[in-house]
Amino acid sequence: MIANKKDFILVAGTSSDSSMSSYQDVMTEFATKNRKYKIYYVNKNSAYVKKTLKKAVATPATFIIKDGKVKAYRSGALQYYYLKDFVQSNY
């Protein structure tokens, strides 16, 4: 999708991490209330994160991808309104 120069939100994390588990609830609420955003999840240890994003990420990490490039990056599990503000100010 980055190669196609798409706009989307990418969340990198691991399913075994407790902070990622609680962040999934926040992301679900955000996605339900803000359906215009495309949100994707990828394992933070995947080759995709290392090769394409060129970042070593803490879990979870939220990326705003615009025109196929990382526009903004935030590490850690955000609360709903912090996530909403982060997305709206960078998307």
Stockholm file with secondary structure:
# STOCKHOLM 1.0

chainA/1-91         MIANKKDFILVAGTSSDSSMSSYQDVMTEFATKNRKYKIYYVNKNSAYVKKTLKKAVATPATFIIKDGKVKAYRSGALQYYYLKDFVQSNY
#=GR chainA/1-91 SS CTTTTCCEEEEEECTTCHHHHHHHHHHHHHHHHCTTSCEEEEETTSHHIIIIICCCCCSSEEEEEETTEEEEEEESCCCHHHHHHHHHHHC
#=GC SS_cons        CTTTTCCEEEEEECTTCHHHHHHHHHHHHHHHHCTTSCEEEEETTSHHIIIIICCCCCSSEEEEEETTEEEEEEESCCCHHHHHHHHHHHC
//
